[in-house]
Amino acid sequence: MRKLITIVIACSVIATTPDFAEAGPATDRFADVEMKATHVAGTVHMLEGAGGNIGVSIGPDGTLIIDDQFAPLADKIIAALDGLGGGRPKLILNTHWHGDHTGSNPEMGKTGTIVSHHNVRVRLLGEENYPRSGLPLVTYDENLNVHFNDEEISVMHLPSGHTDGDSVVWFKTANVIHMGDLFFNGRFPFVDINSGGSVDGFIANVENVLAMIPGDIQIIPGHGPLATVEDLETTTATVKTTATAIRMALQEGKDAADIAADIQQDYAVWASGFISAERWVEIIQADLNL
C-alpha cells in the first residue's frame, strides 16, 4: 500500500509541476492567463495568475519578487511588474521548489539573484536538465534578513511541512507575510511527503507562525485570495480537524473511499480546489505509511 500511495502522490506532483519547456501544449495552456495585481501595503503587491501567488516589493532599490509561477508566464509576469512601475527583479525569493512557484526562475535568474533555503537548490539540482540560470545563488539554513526598499524582510525556514525547504517571508515594515504553500486559503493543502513534508509538521509550522505574527497583518497565501489572520486560523483549524478524523478512521481500518465520501459531504467547499477529499485522504494515508 505504501508503494501505491507513493506513486499516486508522485504522479500528482508531476501533473501539477510541468516541464520547463516553453513550447507545445504547456505554452498553450497558459495562453489566456492574465496577471492580476493587488496593492497590499507599503511597497508590497500581490500578483495572481496561474500557480502560486507572487509577492512583490517595488521601490528605490528596484524590484523584489517572492516566487514566479510557471515558466511560460515569465513574460507576463515581467510585463505586470513593468505596469506596477518596477521592472525585472533584482531579487527572487523562492518559498519552496515546486514548479508552480519556481517555473520562471530560469528567466528571472538571467538578470536577478535567486535566494532560497538550501533544500530548494538541492531539489532543483535533482531536476533533469534544469537550467543553470534558474538555480538559487544564495541559500540559507534557518533565517535570513533582507533590507530592500526600506523594508525589513525576515525570511524564515520552517522544516518538514509542505516540503523540506519551506520558507515564509515577512515584510515587517509593511506588516505583510507571504506564507508560500503553508497556506491554501480556504482549501485543503498539498503536503508533499516525497519532498520531506509531513502533515503534523505542516500544522505545527503554521501554528508557530500564528503565534508570532500580529493580529492585523495581511497574509499572501500560496494559493487563494489575500487573507487575514482569521482566515489562516480557520484554514488551520479545518486542516487539523480533518487530518485527525482521517487518521483515526484509517487506523480503525475504515475504507479510504468511504472516509473521502464523508469528508466530501462535510467539507465540500474545502475539497473543491487543488486537493480533493480523495487526495487529502491519500496524503494522510501516505503520511501514516499505511
Secondary structure, 3 states (H helix, E strand, C coil): CHHHHHHHHHHHHHHHCCCCCCCCHHHHHCCCCCCEEEEEECCEEEEECCCCCEEEEEECCEEEEECCCCHHHHHHHHHHHHHCCCCCCCEEECCCCCHHHHCCHHHHCCCCEEEEEHHHHHHHHCCCCCCHHHCCCEEECCEEEEEECCEEEEEEECCCCCCCCCEEEEECCCCEEECHHHCECCCCCCCCHHHCCCHHHHHHHHHHHHHHCCCCCEEECCECCCECHHHHHHHHHHHHHHHHHHHHHHHCCCCHHHHHHHHHHHCCCCCCCCCCHHHHHHHHHHHCCC
